[in-house]
Amino acid sequence: MINGFLLIDKESGITSSRVVQIIKKKFNFKKVGHLGTLDPMARGLLILAVNRATKFSSLLLQSKKSYQAEVTLGQQTDTDDAEGEVIFNHDVVCNEQEVSEKLLSFLGESLQFAPAYSALKHKGKPMYKYARDGIKVDKEARKIKIDKIDNISTNLPKVSFNITCSKGTYIRSIARDLGNQLGCGGHLSGLIRTSQQNFSIDDANQIDIVSEDNIISLENAFDDLNSITLNQSDTNAFINGITLQLKIDHDNLLRVYDSSKKFIAIGKNNAEGFKHEYLV
C-alpha cells in the first residue's frame, strides 16, 4: 500500500473536497484527506494525505501557512470574498500609508471572527448552512497569530501582500476587518496558498498531471525532525504502547527507527517517558 503526501497546486473554481474525490478515484486509493481547506475561489498548495498518512494529518493541520493575498477596498460582500453578493459600497479615501499601517496592525496574536460563510461548525453544523438559511450565528472569536506581513503593494482600491499565519486564520476575515478599520469596507479578491509547514507550492503539481511518483513518503515528509534508533527489545515494547525510559532531555517530536533502520513512528518524551505519538 502506498502511503504519503501529495502536493496539489489547486486551481480556482474547485473545492478542496472535490480534489480529494478526484485523486482518490484516479489512483484507487483507500483513504485520502486534505490538510487544510482552500476555498473554491482560492488556489495554490493543497496537501493531501494518502492511506496511512491520514493518521499523521494532525501534525500538518497544526502548521503555519503562507499566502499571497489581494484585497479590494470599498466593497463589502456577504461571504467576505469575491464570490459573495455585494452588500456595501463606499468611496476609498485612505492613502497608501494608512493602508500599510492598518494592515501591519494585524501582526501578532489577536481574536478573529470567522466569516459567516465558513466551514467552521456550530452545534455540529457548518456555519455556511446557517448563513444560507438566513440565520445569524454568534460564534465566539478565536485566537490567531499573524507572524509576517510583507511585500505590501497598494494600487487603490486594491492592496496585495504576503502573509504567514497560524492554523485557523481566515484571510477573508483579515480582508473584511482591514476594510472596516479603514472605514470603507473590503473583501478578499484573490488568494494563493504558497506554503504550509516545510512544503512549498513550487513542489506541487496540478491535479491533471500529478502521479504516484510525486508522493512524498512519511519518512521524507518529516525529515526536519531529529531521529532516534531503538534496539529490538525496545522496539517491540514501543510498538505495543509501552513507555520507554530513555535518556532524552527534551519533549520534541522524534522520528523513530527500529534496529534495522526502518522508520516506524514519530515519538515524544514526556514526564512518564518516551512513547509513540503516531505509528507508521
Secondary structure by P-SEA (a helix, b strand, c coil): ccbbbbbbbccccccaaaaaaaaaaaacccbbbbccccccccccbbbbbccccccaaaaaaabbbbbbbbbbcccccccccccccccccccccccaaaaaaaaaccccbbbbbcccccccccccccaaaaaaacccccccbbbbbbcccccccccccbbbbbbbbcccccaaaaaaaaaaaacbbbbbcccccccccccccccccccccccccccccccccccccccccccaaaaaaaaacccccccccccccccccccccccccccccccccccccccc
